[in-house]
């Protein structure tokens, strides 16, 4: 099905998310939509799927204009595969397939359904077991399953909204292969992504959005520089040097409770970690390998995990108010939905005073926002902002001085420019003598920025070493479980 | 979810539609009871504001309802369900009665002291809910319900036990307080001091919730308690504060009931105004000014009850039923956004009509 966007405009308050966007997606192609965070990709997709109504403009599919979301009410027209799987955890694989089938069937015929599901999966090179519970599957497997389900229902337009963010290379490969297979069978695929190389390898064409405007459609493959030029106004350089300024010999010690160790932990690696101030520590591990729990345990006690204690000058424990924590669930854990950005700053700076000097606060907050390039108004609510802007907003609200900066998957869902900006900010903060601990499944990021690497595998710590050591260079093998315990 | 920002026309239309639907329901309900529903509506108005004495009574009823709405606005803002408000009102009344019955009751300062005691007792009752919630993880609804029962039991015990009228064994109430203990009216007029308390309190709350740091943090707690640690805010502390403040205001309501309306302690001292307040605040989507207006209308309906029975032979429970209908209709409309949907529908029709008309003219 060919899709034509014609003059799509969507305005939220002061922010124009989509500004007169017009382009055509040819039938039976893989079409990428690229753009910085806040460029309007998600808004455009939501308008296509009918979750949002455009203020003006129309969508024409196979020559017919779509009115009043009538398009959506028909099953198997548009399917979205998002960053996180949207499925029923307590279902089996079979039930999950059946739930998507629609009203024309009332009983599950196990034999026939199983055969057709298994056959269907193997056509796309996957192996599935209809009896498995969804909750027993990994995130990657669940994404595969969601994708298979869309194909099983013969969905005509498939939108992949960064579905490979948290997947292993193998899983990415098989999803990409299956996408190509789906297009052969007549589907039209739209990929929303930040990852240029993946787009260039897998897509037929790519449309670029820049701050809400259409910035060109390119035939693939093409020169990546061409794309980056179109995507970013002026791509600022990322921090080039690592933090090699350990002028300060003050030691920091991390005491890790036994909970995080198993018998597979390398010898002598269950002892406290000694670090120098100004180091950047990466908690490396694949999605769901326990790295997030580690970061959280560093910040606060919880019922599920023991607390990790950090000491300064050997004996002085770093207190909670000396720690700054940036959670990856920005809306769930980091920001208040019904509170404006200005009021967030009021809570931050005036929490021990009875009244707020709103005028001087506005000035101060405005300064913080411009410094970190947060696109948004002080009277906006956090949910009005894009993911990258939310992340920068949270960073702009960090206290100026802290002993420990904890970042939970800091660049999840961010585009290249936002990620570079973020690391620029973090590197600046390291200069003022703090310890940064972050977790990530992005090996490039870890290699580029970390001084010390703690490797997680299957919920527990495998080993930890400075990046400069031999083992440090091999950390990928540790986190993927390739090197067995000695 | 479909996200829309409604224009002024749509909002105005939707208010109008709400009003029309509710009025229709009221009229249909009343016509089942009486030949002419409009007579009933007029007689309610007359019963509530028909004479000086009636207006006076209405205003006296309005004060505790408005105060319990104010108390509930605080706890709702911090995301808490203060079901224990009835108990807090009762305890406030007990506190005020204790002072009014003592030697202090004979002095001119008595109303001030007894209202303060009411505030204190109510606040303590509220704090228990808050502390149970934060330290022992007892849900505030359970704690509140339990404390309501305790409060109701306590007031009956006092009336038939230590504070009983000499030689009388009944639950009709304690002895009337000495005149000095009553909340005075200024001049020969309306219950001005009580109204003044309501006015000042609402202004204070409005400012607090809108501009103060405390109000902003309360709103933040209600919006997302999980984000609190990141801002180094102790969420528990603010939960306890909000319960303390709500309890204090509810206690004030109870105190005013005791020394200004009944002039004695009676078992039904709370009048069910706490639970009514919950409905009003929820239906007003936690907006202070809306709850104030609705409290006023409802106090009129309640006040008119006796007159309806005497003059029109309509049972005095009719105003309560009427309220229930109004609130049920209102909640249904606002939570199903029926009014907004119909407003869009009407605008769509008008647009179609005008375009057709223009087409015809051309």
Interface residues (C-beta under 8 A of the other chain):
Chain A: X13 X51 X52 X53 X299 X300 X320 X321 X325 X326 X327 X332 X333 X334 X335 X336 X337 X338 X339 X343 X344 X346 X347 X348 X350 X351 X353 X354 X355 X356 X358 X397
Chain B: X1 X2 X3 X4 X5 X211 X212 X213 X214 X216 X217 X219 X220 X222 X223 X224 X226 X227 X229 X230 X231 X232 X233
